[in-house]
Amino acid sequence: MNTRMRSAAMFALLSAACVFSFGQDARQEVNPQRGGVFVHISHGSDDPHRLLMGLQMAVTMAEDKKDVMVYCDISSVRILTKSATDISLKPFPSLHELLARLADLNVPVMACPTCMKVAGVNSDDLRPGVTVARKDRFFSFTSGRMLSIDY
């Protein structure tokens, strides 16, 4: 048996021994990290169903003790201002109710800074609890895998 074949045989034996010794679960994480839900909303008053569905999904996940972050861009940045008109669509709670609930649940709600400029919105215009998005926050709000939902 040449050296290459001997090395391949040794690798196969060691691999089999590892699976036998540690079992099938050896490939799974010992301490799984907590995953999170990233809710991306790009619609505002132009599409109340998408807007309120996204916020409701964020509330539902946060109430289920998941790490949740809401990111608003395009036309949705306008609904994050102190002067934004409340939006309602049955059977959802209203815009203001959902945003208040997210604040109560300590869910970060962030607005795209470039979209804010386009919309003429500055950071002083944002509702309490809403912040200007920073890219480093996208990777630090949860420690495990990230599920993304777009509305």
C-alpha positions in Angstrom: 0.0 0.0 0.0 1.5 3.3 -1.0 1.7 6.4 1.2 -1.3 8.1 -0.3 -3.5 5.1 0.1 -2.3 4.6 3.7 -3.1 8.2 4.5 -6.6 7.9 3.1 -7.2 4.7 5.0 -6.0 6.3 8.2 -8.2 9.3 7.7 -11.3 7.1 7.1 -10.5 5.1 10.3 -10.1 8.2 12.4 -13.3 9.7 11.0 -15.2 6.6 11.8 -13.7 6.5 15.3 -14.8 10.1 15.9 -18.4 9.4 14.9 -18.4 6.2 16.9 -16.9 7.9 20.0 -18.9 11.0 20.0 -22.1 9.8 18.3 -24.1 11.6 15.6 -24.7 14.6 17.9 -21.0 15.5 17.8 -21.7 17.7 14.8 -24.3 19.7 16.7 -23.4 22.7 18.9 -23.0 21.9 22.5 -24.3 25.3 23.6 -26.6 26.5 20.8 -26.8 30.3 20.5 -30.1 32.1 20.7 -31.3 33.1 17.2 -33.1 36.3 16.2 -35.6 37.7 13.8 -34.8 40.7 11.6 -38.0 42.4 10.4 -37.4 44.6 7.4 -40.2 47.1 6.5 -40.1 49.3 3.4 -43.7 50.3 3.2 -45.6 53.0 5.1 -49.0 54.6 4.7 -48.8 53.5 1.0 -49.4 49.9 2.1 -50.9 49.6 5.6 -51.3 45.9 5.4 -47.5 45.3 4.8 -46.6 47.9 7.4 -48.8 46.6 10.2 -48.2 43.0 9.4 -44.4 43.5 9.8 -44.8 45.3 13.1 -47.3 42.7 14.4 -44.9 39.9 13.4 -42.1 41.7 15.4 -44.4 42.0 18.4 -45.5 38.4 18.2 -41.9 37.2 18.0 -40.7 39.5 20.8 -43.6 38.3 23.1 -42.3 34.8 22.4 -39.0 35.8 23.9 -37.1 35.9 20.6 -34.4 38.5 19.8 -36.1 40.9 17.4 -34.9 44.0 15.5 -37.1 46.1 13.1 -35.4 48.0 10.3 -37.4 50.5 8.3 -36.3 52.0 5.0 -37.8 53.5 1.8 -41.2 55.0 2.6 -41.5 53.4 6.1 -39.2 55.9 7.7 -42.0 58.5 7.6 -44.1 56.5 10.0 -41.4 56.6 12.6 -41.7 60.3 13.3 -43.4 61.9 16.2 -45.8 63.7 13.9 -46.8 60.5 11.9 -50.5 60.0 11.6 -51.8 56.8 13.2 -52.6 54.1 10.7 -55.2 51.4 11.2 -56.3 48.3 9.4 -58.5 45.6 11.0 -57.7 43.1 12.5 -54.3 44.7 13.4 -53.6 47.0 16.3 -52.9 50.5 15.0 -49.4 51.8 14.1 -49.0 53.8 17.3 -50.1 50.9 19.4 -47.7 48.5 17.7 -44.8 50.9 18.0 -45.6 51.5 21.7 -45.7 47.8 22.3 -42.3 47.3 20.6 -40.9 50.0 22.8 -42.3 48.2 25.9 -40.7 45.0 24.7 -37.3 46.8 24.2 -37.3 45.9 20.5 -34.9 48.1 18.6 -36.7 49.9 15.8 -34.2 51.6 13.4 -34.6 53.9 10.5 -32.3 54.0 7.5 -30.2 57.2 7.6 -30.1 57.6 3.8 -33.8 57.1 3.4 -34.4 59.6 6.2 -32.4 62.2 4.2 -34.5 61.5 1.1 -37.7 61.8 3.2 -36.5 65.0 4.9 -36.5 63.3 8.3 -33.8 64.0 10.9 -33.0 62.2 14.1 -34.9 64.8 16.2 -38.1 63.9 14.3 -38.0 60.3 15.3 -40.4 58.9 18.0 -38.9 57.9 21.4 -37.3 54.5 21.2 -36.6 54.8 17.4 -32.9 55.2 16.4 -31.0 55.9 13.3 -29.6 52.6 12.0 -26.0 51.6 12.4 -24.6 48.7 10.5 -22.8 47.2 13.5 -26.2 46.8 15.3 -27.3 44.4 12.5 -24.9 41.8 13.7 -25.0 42.4 17.5 -28.7 42.1 18.4 -28.6 38.3 18.5 -25.9 35.7 19.0 -27.1 32.9 16.8 -28.6 32.5 13.4 -30.8 35.3 12.0 -34.2 34.9 10.3 -35.1 37.8 8.0 -38.7 38.7 7.2 -39.4 41.4 4.6 -42.6 43.6 4.3 
